[in-house]
Amino acid sequence: MKYKYIKTSINDQILEVSINRPKQMNSINPQVSYELKDIFEHYKKSNKLKIAILSGEGGLAFSAGNDLKHTKSESDPVVPFGGITSSYICYKPIIAAIEGYALGGGLEIALSCDILIASENSTFGFPEPKVGLFAGAGGAAKLAKLISQKQALYLLLTSELISADVAKDIGLISKVVKSGEALNTARKTAKNILENSYLAISATKQIILNEYKVDFDPKEIEKYSEVEKLRQSDHFEIGKTAFANKQKPEWS
């Protein structure tokens, strides 16, 4: 498959994938999600590839999240947001190499990876409530299983952005490196992992994912009454319009 919005390369047993929309801060539209799902399904099924690295082009953002400027159409592919935030089970390691912003859906994609390596200039957060959304691609469901519940609630309810050092301190990411070194460090980490038994690695990941569940089924959201109220409201349209006009939203 020829990709429009992602770049891929293979170095021995390492697959590198990069979201390639730098002018849009690597924001995610349905086609990006489809391409990410396609390449990571290929990775999952490959006998040759043993580890993957996911990054964003341009150095300003891993991904700023959902593309609010995208106009939905019937031709949009229907796949999980970001390709791997739900309905994707793979026991091979995936490393996120983060430079710049990892926000909202972009952070949800990063949290779907196993090891998160971020440069010191990186910024993290869930700004969705500012535009009448919530972290519905797994962020709200997963975060309190990865960090403390109180820290998760603080980040999700305030939409506050935090630095890489703070993200490391609260256990959101794995490692902080110098600016511009996230991808190189991810490559070194991948090579270190490759020195180990790949069967032992996949067994370890399977145990952790099944004993300490952080998976996410988007269908489960439908049972929550407050989510249904939000979906039936006009809050997203209010927030999206205010965002486009650089104004503060006035919630109905």
N, C-alpha and C positions, 0 to 999 in steps of 0.2 A: 504494500500500500504506500502511495506517495502522500507525505504529510505536508500540510500547509502551515500549521501553527505550532508544530514542535520540531525540534532537531534531534536526531539520534545518531549515535556512533557506538561501535563495538571495539573494545580493546581487550583482546584475548577473551576472558570469561566475564568481562565487565560490560554491562550495557549502560550507556549514558544517555539520558533523556533531558532535554531542556525545553521549557515553554518559551516559544518564540514570538512574543508580542510585546517587545520592549517599549514601543511608543504608547501602548495601552497598559503599561505597568504589569504586563503578563496576566491581565485579567482573563477570566474564564468565561467563554461562551459555549454553547452546546457542541460546536464542532471541535473545540479544544478538548472538551470532556471525552468526545468520541475517539479522538486520536490518542489520547492518553490511555483510554480503556483498551484500544486495539493493541498498542505497543506493549502494555503490561500484561495482556493476555498472551501475547507472543512470548514475552519473558517467562511467564509462568510455565508455559508448555515446552520451552526450549531445554534440550538436554545439555547444550553447550554453555548457556549463560548461567552463572552462579550467583551474581550479585548485580544490583542496579543502583544508579545514582540519579536523582532527580534534582534539577536546578532551574533557574530562570535566566533568560538572556538579558544583557544590558547592564547588570550590576546595580540597578536602582531598586529592583523588586524581585523576590522569588515569585510572588504573585500577590497582587492587591485584592484578589478575591473575585466575586461575581461581577461580570461586565454589565453594569447598570444601563449602559447605552445600547445594549443589544436589543433589537426588536424581535420578539418571538414570532415565529412563523410555523406553518404546518410542516415545512420541510426540515425543521430542526431535528437532528437525531435525538432519540430518547434514551439516555444512558445516565448512570449515576454521576452526580456532579464531580468533576475532576477525574472521573474514570475509576478511581480507587477508594473513594470515601465510603462506599458501601457495596455490598454484594461482590466483594473481591477478597478471596482468601488465597494467600500465597505464602508458603513457608520458606521462600528464599528471602534474603535480606534486601531491604530498600533503604538507601541513605538519602536524606534530604540535605542538599548543600545550599544554604540560605545566605544571600547577600541582599541587604536592604529590607524592604517591607514584606512581611508575611501576615496578611490581614484577612479577617473574615474567612471566606472560602479558601483563600490561599493558605491560611494557617490550618484549616481543616484538612487540606491535601497533605500538608507537611506532617500533621499528626497521624496520618495514615501510613507514614513511613516508620521505620524501626529506630533509626538513629538520626538525630537532627543536629547538624553541625552548622553553626551560624557565625558570621563575621561580627565583629564588635560594633559595626554600624547598623546592625539589623534592628528592626522594630516589629513588635508583635501586638496583636489585639483583635477584638471582635467588635467592629463598629456597626454591625447590622442593625441594632435597635435604633440607631440614629436615622435610618431610612425606613423604619417600620417593618424590619425583618428580624429574624433571630438566627442563631448558628444552627440551621436545620440540616446541614449536610454532615452531621456527626459531631460538631463542636460541642454543643450543649450536652449531648448524650455521653460523649467520651471524656470531656475535660475533667470532671470530678472523679473519674477513675484513674486519671493520670497524675493529677495534683490534688491538694487538699480541697475539700468541698467549699470551704470558705474562700480560698483563693480563687477557685473557679467561679463562684458566684460574684465575687468582686469584679473580675475581668468581664464576665458576660453581662452583668447588669449596668456597669458604669461605662462600658466601651472605652475604658482608658487604654492608652497605648503604653507598652513597656519596652525597656531596652533589652538587649541580649543578655547583659549581666543579671538583670532582674529575672528574666525568663529562665536562666540557668539556675539561679538561687531557688526558685520555686519548683524546679524539676520539670519545666515545660520543654526544655531542649537538653541535648546531651553535652555539648561542648561549645565554647566560644573561642574564636581564633581572630587573628589580625584581619583588618579590612582587605578584601581581595583574595583571601586564602581559603575560603570555605570549600571551593571545588577541589583545590589541590589537596587539602586535608581529607576530604571525602575520598579522593583517589587513594591516598596513603592508607586510610582506614580500610577501604575495600581490599587492598592488597594484603593487609594484615589478616583480614578475615579469610582470604583465600588460602592462607597458609594452614588453616585448620581444615578438618574433615568437613566437607560440605554436607554430609549426612548428619554429622553431629550438630551442625549449625541449624539445619532444617528441623531436626528433632527438638532442639532447644526452643526454637521459635514456636513450633506447634504446641509444646507444653505451656509456654507462657501465654499464648493467645487463647488457649482453651481453659486454662486454670485462672487466668486473670483477664476476663473478657473485656475487650474494648471495641468489639465489633458493633455494628449499627445497622438496624433494619429500618429504612425510612417509612415503611408501612405502619410501624408501631406508633409513629407520631399521630396518626389519624385518631387514636383513641383519647387524646388529651383535649379536654373541653376548651382550655385557654388558647391552644393552637388553632382550634376551629374558629373561635371568635376572631382571632387575628386574621385568618385567611378570608373570613367573610367581611372584614372591615375594609375601609379605603386607606388604611395607614401606609401601605406600601406606595400607593400612588401619591399620597401627600409627601412622604419622605423622598421618593424618587424625584418629584418635581422640585422640591426644595433643594435637593442636592444639585440638580442641573442648573438651578438659578442662583446657587451659592447663597441660599437663605436658610434661616432656621425654620424647621417645620412647625406648623401649628396643628397639633393633633386634635381630631374631632372627638 
